[in-house]
Amino acid sequence: MTDHPSHAAAAPVPTRTGRRCGIVALGVAAAVLCADQLVKLWVVDNLALGQEYPVVPGLLWWEHIRNSGGAFSLGSGSTWFFTLVMAAVAVGILWLLRRVRDMWWALALGLVLGGTAGNLTDRLLREPGVGRGHVVDFIAVPHFAIFNLADCGVVVGIGFVLVLILTDRDLEGRRGDSPEEDTVVDREH
């Protein structure tokens, strides 16, 4: 009975692996947060609010704006709501990291956590006040919203999460069992 392949896949992953994944996730989050905040400091100090600075003419430019809303500046009058949501997402990811035993999940969640923390920092520390701060956005491309490095971390991280879910990879790096295997295991018990 213990020689069945599905029993080997269910073996517990060493705690050391969980610690490594936690360290990787927190390291990635810290790198995204630091890069985001350093670039935003540069933007605030060097780019006039609302002015366009071409990088790749017609394709990419810097444009310093302050966003009081969410993505695409939606919900501009609800800055406090976005602050609460970001704080809840950050706490949720930190709680979830206790279960992660897969480096791909650690990377994905670290990117989302770092991006969330970057924009949450703006909400907490920037004008007009704590919990109501406006996010510094500056990366502009044609026919799209203006965004920042924190947004990039969130979007890329969520992209990784979707790939992991679509490939049926759990937080421990295992692939989900097919229904046929579940049936075989159930008959043995």
C-alpha positions in Angstrom: 0.0 0.0 0.0 2.8 2.5 0.7 4.5 1.6 -2.6 1.6 3.3 -4.6 2.9 6.3 -6.6 0.3 8.7 -5.2 1.6 8.0 -1.7 5.1 9.0 -2.6 3.8 12.3 -4.1 2.1 13.1 -0.8 5.2 12.9 1.3 5.8 16.0 3.4 8.3 18.5 2.1 11.1 19.3 4.6 10.6 22.5 6.7 14.0 23.7 5.5 12.5 24.0 2.0 9.6 26.1 3.4 12.1 28.5 5.1 14.1 28.8 1.9 10.9 29.6 0.0 10.0 32.2 2.6 13.4 33.8 2.4 13.2 33.9 -1.4 9.7 35.4 -1.4 10.6 38.0 1.2 13.9 38.8 -0.7 12.0 39.2 -4.0 9.4 41.4 -2.2 12.1 43.5 -0.6 13.9 44.0 -4.0 10.7 45.1 -5.7 9.8 47.4 -2.9 13.2 49.0 -2.8 13.5 49.4 -6.6 10.0 50.9 -6.7 10.6 53.4 -3.9 14.0 54.4 -5.2 12.7 55.0 -8.7 9.7 56.9 -7.3 12.1 59.2 -5.3 14.0 59.9 -8.5 10.7 60.6 -10.4 9.5 63.0 -7.7 12.8 64.8 -7.5 13.5 65.1 -11.2 10.3 65.0 -13.3 7.8 67.8 -13.3 4.3 66.7 -12.6 2.3 66.1 -15.8 5.1 66.7 -18.2 6.1 64.0 -20.8 9.7 62.9 -21.2 10.2 60.7 -24.3 12.2 57.5 -23.9 11.3 55.6 -27.1 9.4 58.2 -29.2 5.8 57.1 -29.7 6.2 53.9 -27.7 7.4 54.8 -24.2 7.7 57.9 -22.2 8.0 59.0 -18.5 5.1 61.1 -17.2 5.0 61.9 -13.5 1.4 61.7 -12.2 -0.2 61.1 -8.8 -2.9 58.5 -8.7 -5.4 58.6 -5.9 -7.4 55.7 -7.3 -6.8 52.2 -8.3 -5.8 50.7 -11.7 -6.7 53.1 -14.6 -7.3 55.7 -11.9 -10.7 54.1 -11.0 -12.2 55.0 -7.7 -10.3 58.3 -7.2 -12.4 59.3 -4.2 -11.8 56.0 -2.4 -8.1 56.1 -1.6 -8.7 54.8 1.9 -10.4 51.7 0.5 -7.4 50.9 -1.7 -5.2 51.3 1.4 -7.2 48.7 3.3 -7.3 46.3 0.3 -3.5 46.5 -0.2 -2.9 46.0 3.5 -5.2 42.9 3.5 -3.5 41.5 0.4 -0.1 41.9 2.0 -1.2 40.2 5.2 -2.9 37.4 3.2 0.3 36.8 1.2 2.4 36.7 4.4 0.0 34.2 6.0 0.1 32.1 2.8 3.9 32.1 2.6 3.9 29.8 5.7 2.6 27.0 3.4 4.8 27.6 0.3 7.3 24.9 -0.4 7.8 25.6 -4.1 10.3 28.2 -5.4 8.0 29.2 -8.3 5.2 30.0 -5.9 7.7 31.9 -3.7 8.8 34.0 -6.7 5.2 34.7 -7.8 4.0 35.7 -4.3 7.2 37.7 -3.6 6.5 39.8 -6.7 2.9 40.4 -5.8 3.9 41.2 -2.2 6.7 43.6 -3.2 4.4 45.4 -5.7 1.6 45.6 -3.1 4.0 46.9 -0.5 5.4 49.5 -2.9 2.0 51.1 -3.6 0.9 50.6 0.0 4.0 52.6 1.1 2.8 55.5 -1.2 -0.7 55.3 0.3 0.6 55.4 3.8 3.4 58.0 3.5 2.7 60.3 0.6 0.5 63.4 0.4 -2.3 64.2 1.2 -1.9 62.1 4.3 -1.7 58.7 6.0 -4.0 56.1 4.4 -4.9 58.7 1.7 -1.6 59.1 -0.1 -1.5 59.2 -3.8 0.6 56.6 -5.7 3.4 58.0 -7.9 3.0 56.6 -11.5 5.3 57.5 -14.4 5.7 54.7 -17.0 3.5 55.6 -20.0 2.8 53.7 -23.2 0.3 54.4 -25.9 -3.4 53.6 -25.2 -2.8 52.4 -21.7 -2.8 53.6 -18.1 0.3 55.2 -16.6 1.9 52.8 -14.1 5.0 52.2 -11.9 7.4 49.4 -11.0 5.2 48.2 -8.1 2.4 47.7 -10.6 4.8 45.7 -12.8 5.6 43.4 -9.9 2.0 42.8 -9.1 1.1 42.0 -12.8 4.0 39.7 -13.4 3.5 38.0 -10.1 -0.2 37.4 -10.8 0.8 36.1 -14.3 3.0 33.6 -12.6 0.3 32.6 -10.2 -2.1 32.0 -13.1 0.4 29.8 -14.9 1.0 27.8 -11.7 -2.8 27.4 -11.2 -3.4 26.5 -14.9 -0.6 23.9 -14.7 -2.2 22.5 -11.6 0.9 23.1 -9.4 0.2 23.4 -5.7 2.0 25.5 -3.1 4.3 22.5 -2.4 5.2 22.2 -6.1 3.2 19.0 -6.7 0.9 18.5 -9.7 -2.7 17.8 -8.8 -3.8 14.2 -9.0 -6.1 13.2 -11.8 -9.6 11.9 -10.9 -8.6 8.4 -12.0 -5.7 8.3 -9.4 -8.1 9.5 -6.7 -10.5 6.7 -7.5 -7.7 4.1 -7.4 -6.5 5.4 -4.0 -10.0 5.5 -2.6 -10.6 1.9 -3.6 -7.5 0.8 -1.8 -8.6 2.3 1.6 
